[in-house]
Amino acid sequence: MTNATVNLKTTNQAMPLVGLGTWKIPKDQTTEVVETSIRNGYRLLDCACDYGNEVEVGKGIKAAIDSGVVKREEVFVTSKLWNTFHAKEHVRPALEKTLKDLDLKYLDLYLIHFPISLKYVDFETRYPPEWLYNPETDKLPTYVDVSIRETWEAMEELVDAGLVKNIGVANFNCSSLMDLLKYARIKPAVNQVEIHPYLPQDVLVEFCHRKDIALTAYSSFGSISYLSLFDGAKSVPSLLEDKIIQNIAKKYSKTPAQVLLRWSLERQIAVIPKSSNEDRLKQNIDLDFKLSEEDMNEIKKLNKNIRFNDPGTYFDCPIFG
């Protein structure tokens, strides 16, 4: 089991480098998966209100705590502020809703989910929120003029209030981070972005490390999470079936998934793979092996600059352009 951590520079709090991602875990499985993951050594849980299963995540955490497996302070819980809650007056209520759903008094990390501000939808009308203001009639999101600065200053107030230990961002590129760093009173502790061998993001990784911003990678296995979302993902060869990855896996008697996760850890990047299968949960945290420099150079050859989670593809919102 891998116990590696990274110290977040803003608070010096240790964040585990291997966690459980909860995106796309079915609600009827989430509580059991979360409790099982904690029993198997996971201490980082990655959540978001937009995933629609935070109530069930909270029940899993509570079950693990009530059974004596962990104490609350031993579990690092991350959630995210959705695009519809960027206005200052909506940030704290959004967090408080997440805390209520998770049945927690504080979060270890709260992230701005995307650098995109969308029209507000109240909790009673629709929750979890979605990209479209009216999913039945809209073809494009309804954008609003709320600056990242306004949102960030409201995030900082959450830290001041003791509701969040660390704040950060997700899906921010270098220029977005450079702008944020100019005015941030509390620096972003983490940037969570899509990273895998098809999209290694070398420049962004180097920049974040230089600025003491920790990185969390999502979609570590490439296209697999997007096959049901858009046809383009189906045309991209699976990283899990790539010959380079498979050969390295055989070399260490590991699975291709373990090699892909270890590749990120070698770069000091946290990973949050999702699985509902206990055997795979155990494999995904069993990463105490090292990839050689030769292995890392071989994996470098896989770079295709392919991004799967791109709002520019879904909604003509090219934030990565």
TORDO-603141 format. One record per residue (C-alpha): x, y, z; residue number from 1. Coordinates in steps of 0.1 Angstrom, whole numbers, plus 5000, padded with zeros to 4 digits. Each point is the difference from the previous one (the first is absolute). Layout:
<rs>
<r <X, Y, Z>, NUM>
...
</rs>
This chain:
<rs>
<r <5000, 5000, 5000>, 1>
<r <5013, 5034, 4991>, 2>
<r <5001, 5026, 5028>, 3>
<r <5019, 5027, 4981>, 4>
<r <4988, 5036, 5006>, 5>
<r <5008, 5035, 4988>, 6>
<r <5000, 5030, 5024>, 7>
<r <4978, 5028, 4989>, 8>
<r <5021, 5031, 5002>, 9>
<r <4972, 5023, 5012>, 10>
<r <4993, 4981, 5032>, 11>
<r <5027, 4973, 5000>, 12>
<r <4972, 4974, 5002>, 13>
<r <5008, 4966, 4985>, 14>
<r <4979, 4990, 4971>, 15>
<r <5002, 4963, 4990>, 16>
<r <5012, 4994, 4965>, 17>
<r <4976, 4971, 4994>, 18>
<r <4962, 5005, 5004>, 19>
<r <4966, 4988, 4989>, 20>
<r <4982, 5020, 4973>, 21>
<r <4962, 5000, 5004>, 22>
<r <4990, 5013, 4966>, 23>
<r <4976, 4975, 4983>, 24>
<r <4997, 4976, 5030>, 25>
<r <4963, 4991, 5000>, 26>
<r <4982, 5014, 5030>, 27>
<r <4988, 4966, 5011>, 28>
<r <5036, 4988, 5001>, 29>
<r <5017, 5031, 5014>, 30>
<r <4996, 4995, 5037>, 31>
<r <5014, 4964, 4999>, 32>
<r <5029, 5010, 4976>, 33>
<r <5011, 5029, 5022>, 34>
<r <4999, 4979, 5032>, 35>
<r <5018, 4971, 4983>, 36>
<r <5027, 5024, 4986>, 37>
<r <5006, 5014, 5035>, 38>
<r <5003, 4965, 5014>, 39>
<r <5026, 4993, 4973>, 40>
<r <5022, 5029, 5009>, 41>
<r <4986, 5029, 4980>, 42>
<r <5003, 5033, 5018>, 43>
<r <4992, 5024, 4971>, 44>
<r <4965, 5004, 4987>, 45>
<r <4993, 5022, 4970>, 46>
<r <4964, 5012, 4997>, 47>
<r <4979, 5027, 4984>, 48>
<r <4965, 5012, 5003>, 49>
<r <4996, 4995, 4963>, 50>
<r <5006, 4963, 5003>, 51>
<r <4967, 4996, 5017>, 52>
<r <5011, 4975, 5027>, 53>
<r <5013, 5021, 5029>, 54>
<r <4973, 4988, 5024>, 55>
<r <5011, 4964, 4993>, 56>
<r <5037, 5009, 5003>, 57>
<r <4992, 5015, 5035>, 58>
<r <4982, 4969, 5011>, 59>
<r <5031, 4979, 4990>, 60>
<r <5023, 5023, 5019>, 61>
<r <4977, 4998, 5031>, 62>
<r <4999, 4963, 4998>, 63>
<r <5037, 4997, 5000>, 64>
<r <5004, 5025, 5029>, 65>
<r <4972, 4983, 5020>, 66>
<r <5016, 4966, 4996>, 67>
<r <5034, 5014, 5013>, 68>
<r <5019, 4996, 4968>, 69>
<r <5010, 5036, 4999>, 70>
<r <4995, 5033, 5017>, 71>
<r <4987, 5030, 4981>, 72>
<r <5033, 5018, 5000>, 73>
<r <5017, 4970, 4983>, 74>
<r <4979, 5003, 4969>, 75>
<r <5008, 5027, 4975>, 76>
<r <4967, 5011, 4983>, 77>
<r <4999, 5021, 4969>, 78>
<r <4970, 5015, 4983>, 79>
<r <4994, 5026, 4973>, 80>
<r <4980, 5032, 4994>, 81>
<r <4979, 4997, 4969>, 82>
<r <4998, 5026, 4973>, 83>
<r <4965, 5013, 5009>, 84>
<r <5012, 5010, 5035>, 85>
<r <5029, 5024, 4991>, 86>
<r <4983, 5032, 5012>, 87>
<r <5012, 5011, 5034>, 88>
<r <4966, 4996, 5016>, 89>
<r <4997, 4964, 4988>, 90>
<r <5034, 4986, 5009>, 91>
<r <4994, 4994, 5037>, 92>
<r <4965, 4986, 4996>, 93>
<r <5014, 4976, 4974>, 94>
<r <5027, 4988, 5025>, 95>
<r <4975, 4998, 5028>, 96>
<r <4978, 4978, 4978>, 97>
<r <5029, 4977, 4993>, 98>
<r <5009, 4998, 5037>, 99>
<r <4965, 4991, 5009>, 100>
<r <4998, 4973, 4973>, 101>
<r <5034, 4986, 5011>, 102>
<r <4990, 5003, 5037>, 103>
<r <5033, 5018, 5007>, 104>
<r <5010, 5031, 5019>, 105>
<r <5028, 5010, 4977>, 106>
<r <5018, 4990, 4967>, 107>
<r <5037, 4994, 4997>, 108>
<r <4999, 5015, 4964>, 109>
<r <4975, 5019, 4980>, 110>
<r <5006, 5007, 4963>, 111>
<r <4985, 5022, 4974>, 112>
<r <4989, 4973, 4976>, 113>
<r <5004, 5020, 4968>, 114>
<r <5011, 5035, 4991>, 115>
<r <4965, 5006, 4986>, 116>
<r <4971, 5020, 5015>, 117>
<r <4965, 4989, 4992>, 118>
<r <4965, 5012, 5008>, 119>
<r <4990, 4992, 5036>, 120>
<r <4974, 4973, 5006>, 121>
<r <4987, 4996, 5036>, 122>
<r <5002, 4967, 5019>, 123>
<r <4962, 4995, 4998>, 124>
<r <4998, 5004, 4963>, 125>
<r <5027, 4976, 4991>, 126>
<r <5027, 4983, 5021>, 127>
<r <5026, 4987, 4991>, 128>
<r <5005, 5029, 4975>, 129>
<r <5007, 4994, 4964>, 130>
<r <5017, 5018, 4971>, 131>
<r <4968, 5012, 4984>, 132>
<r <4976, 5025, 5017>, 133>
<r <4971, 4981, 4985>, 134>
<r <5011, 4966, 4989>, 135>
<r <4967, 4994, 4981>, 136>
<r <5003, 5030, 4977>, 137>
<r <5036, 5015, 5001>, 138>
<r <5027, 4990, 4976>, 139>
<r <5027, 5022, 5015>, 140>
<r <5008, 5010, 5036>, 141>
<r <4988, 5034, 5013>, 142>
<r <5032, 5019, 5010>, 143>
<r <5000, 5028, 5026>, 144>
<r <5026, 5027, 5006>, 145>
<r <5015, 4988, 5033>, 146>
<r <5038, 5003, 5003>, 147>
<r <5023, 4974, 5014>, 148>
<r <5012, 5026, 5024>, 149>
<r <4965, 5004, 5015>, 150>
<r <4996, 4963, 5003>, 151>
<r <5035, 4995, 5015>, 152>
<r <4996, 5027, 5026>, 153>
<r <4968, 4983, 5011>, 154>
<r <5019, 4967, 5002>, 155>
<r <5026, 5017, 5022>, 156>
<r <4972, 5010, 5024>, 157>
<r <4991, 4963, 5004>, 158>
<r <5036, 4994, 5013>, 159>
<r <4996, 5030, 5023>, 160>
<r <4968, 4985, 5013>, 161>
<r <5016, 4966, 5008>, 162>
<r <4977, 4982, 4975>, 163>
<r <5029, 4990, 4977>, 164>
<r <5036, 4993, 5007>, 165>
<r <5014, 5005, 4965>, 166>
<r <4986, 5015, 4968>, 167>
<r <5011, 4994, 4964>, 168>
<r <4988, 4997, 4965>, 169>
<r <4994, 4975, 4973>, 170>
<r <5004, 5002, 4962>, 171>
<r <5021, 5031, 5002>, 172>
<r <5028, 5006, 4975>, 173>
<r <5032, 5020, 5005>, 174>
<r <4985, 5033, 4990>, 175>
<r <4970, 4996, 5023>, 176>
<r <5023, 4991, 5029>, 177>
<r <5023, 5030, 4993>, 178>
<r <4971, 5023, 5001>, 179>
<r <4987, 4984, 5033>, 180>
<r <5034, 5002, 5017>, 181>
<r <5001, 5038, 4994>, 182>
<r <4972, 5007, 5025>, 183>
<r <4995, 4968, 5021>, 184>
<r <5004, 5007, 5037>, 185>
<r <4999, 4963, 5005>, 186>
<r <5019, 4982, 4973>, 187>
<r <4984, 4970, 4982>, 188>
<r <5012, 4968, 5017>, 189>
<r <4990, 4977, 4972>, 190>
<r <4992, 5000, 4963>, 191>
<r <4981, 4969, 4988>, 192>
<r <5002, 4994, 4963>, 193>
<r <4998, 4972, 4974>, 194>
<r <5034, 4983, 4998>, 195>
<r <5009, 4967, 4984>, 196>
<r <5027, 4989, 4975>, 197>
<r <4979, 5012, 4970>, 198>
<r <4999, 5034, 5018>, 199>
<r <5031, 5003, 5023>, 200>
<r <4996, 5038, 5004>, 201>
<r <5038, 5005, 5005>, 202>
<r <4999, 5038, 5000>, 203>
<r <4971, 5003, 5024>, 204>
<r <5015, 4974, 5023>, 205>
<r <5034, 5018, 5001>, 206>
<r <4982, 5033, 5006>, 207>
<r <4980, 4987, 5029>, 208>
<r <5029, 4984, 5016>, 209>
<r <5020, 5032, 4997>, 210>
<r <4972, 5019, 5016>, 211>
<r <4995, 4975, 5028>, 212>
<r <4966, 4990, 4988>, 213>
<r <4993, 4963, 5004>, 214>
<r <4985, 4981, 4971>, 215>
<r <4973, 4974, 4999>, 216>
<r <4994, 4980, 4968>, 217>
<r <4966, 4988, 4989>, 218>
<r <4993, 4977, 4971>, 219>
<r <5033, 4981, 5006>, 220>
<r <4988, 4972, 4978>, 221>
<r <4992, 5023, 4970>, 222>
<r <4969, 4995, 4980>, 223>
<r <4983, 4973, 5021>, 224>
<r <4977, 5024, 5020>, 225>
<r <4989, 5018, 4969>, 226>
<r <4990, 4971, 4977>, 227>
<r <4963, 5005, 5009>, 228>
<r <5001, 5038, 4998>, 229>
<r <5012, 5007, 4965>, 230>
<r <5009, 4980, 4969>, 231>
<r <5034, 5016, 4996>, 232>
<r <5014, 4981, 5030>, 233>
<r <4992, 4967, 4983>, 234>
<r <5024, 5007, 4972>, 235>
<r <5030, 5004, 5023>, 236>
<r <5020, 4968, 5009>, 237>
<r <4996, 4990, 5036>, 238>
<r <5030, 5008, 5022>, 239>
<r <4993, 4968, 5020>, 240>
<r <5005, 4980, 4968>, 241>
<r <5030, 5019, 4987>, 242>
<r <5030, 4977, 4994>, 243>
<r <5025, 5023, 5017>, 244>
<r <4979, 5001, 5032>, 245>
<r <4993, 4962, 4998>, 246>
<r <5037, 4991, 4996>, 247>
<r <5010, 5022, 5030>, 248>
<r <4972, 4984, 5020>, 249>
<r <5013, 4965, 4992>, 250>
<r <5035, 5011, 5010>, 251>
<r <4989, 5009, 5035>, 252>
<r <4972, 4974, 5003>, 253>
<r <4975, 5028, 5003>, 254>
<r <4968, 5010, 4981>, 255>
<r <5000, 5026, 4973>, 256>
<r <4978, 5021, 5023>, 257>
<r <5027, 4999, 5027>, 258>
<r <5027, 5011, 4975>, 259>
<r <4979, 5030, 4989>, 260>
<r <4994, 5010, 5036>, 261>
<r <5036, 4995, 5010>, 262>
<r <5010, 5022, 4970>, 263>
<r <4982, 5029, 5016>, 264>
<r <5015, 4993, 5035>, 265>
<r <5035, 5000, 4985>, 266>
<r <4992, 5036, 4990>, 267>
<r <4987, 5009, 5035>, 268>
<r <4964, 5002, 4987>, 269>
<r <4972, 4986, 5021>, 270>
<r <4975, 4976, 4984>, 271>
<r <4963, 4993, 5007>, 272>
<r <4990, 4969, 4980>, 273>
<r <4964, 4988, 5003>, 274>
<r <4990, 4964, 5004>, 275>
<r <4970, 4982, 5015>, 276>
<r <5019, 4967, 5001>, 277>
<r <5019, 4992, 5032>, 278>
<r <5028, 4981, 4983>, 279>
<r <5007, 5029, 4977>, 280>
<r <4997, 5024, 5030>, 281>
<r <5028, 4980, 5016>, 282>
<r <5021, 5000, 4968>, 283>
<r <4996, 5037, 4995>, 284>
<r <5015, 5009, 5034>, 285>
<r <5027, 4973, 4997>, 286>
<r <5026, 5022, 4983>, 287>
<r <5031, 4996, 5021>, 288>
<r <5023, 4993, 4970>, 289>
<r <5022, 5022, 4979>, 290>
<r <5001, 5006, 4963>, 291>
<r <5034, 5003, 4985>, 292>
<r <5012, 5030, 4980>, 293>
<r <4998, 4978, 4969>, 294>
<r <4964, 4992, 5008>, 295>
<r <4991, 5036, 5004>, 296>
<r <5017, 5008, 4967>, 297>
<r <4980, 4973, 4983>, 298>
<r <4968, 5014, 5014>, 299>
<r <5009, 5034, 4987>, 300>
<r <4997, 4987, 4965>, 301>
<r <4962, 4997, 5005>, 302>
<r <4993, 5037, 5002>, 303>
<r <4973, 5009, 4975>, 304>
<r <4988, 5032, 5015>, 305>
<r <4965, 4985, 5002>, 306>
<r <4976, 5015, 5025>, 307>
<r <4967, 4982, 5008>, 308>
<r <4984, 5023, 5026>, 309>
<r <4997, 5032, 4978>, 310>
<r <4970, 5023, 5003>, 311>
<r <5011, 5014, 4967>, 312>
<r <4989, 4966, 4985>, 313>
<r <4968, 4998, 5020>, 314>
<r <4987, 5035, 5000>, 315>
<r <5022, 5023, 4979>, 316>
<r <5017, 5012, 5031>, 317>
<r <5037, 4998, 4991>, 318>
<r <5017, 5007, 5033>, 319>
<r <5030, 4980, 4990>, 320>
<r <5004, 5018, 4966>, 321>
</rs>
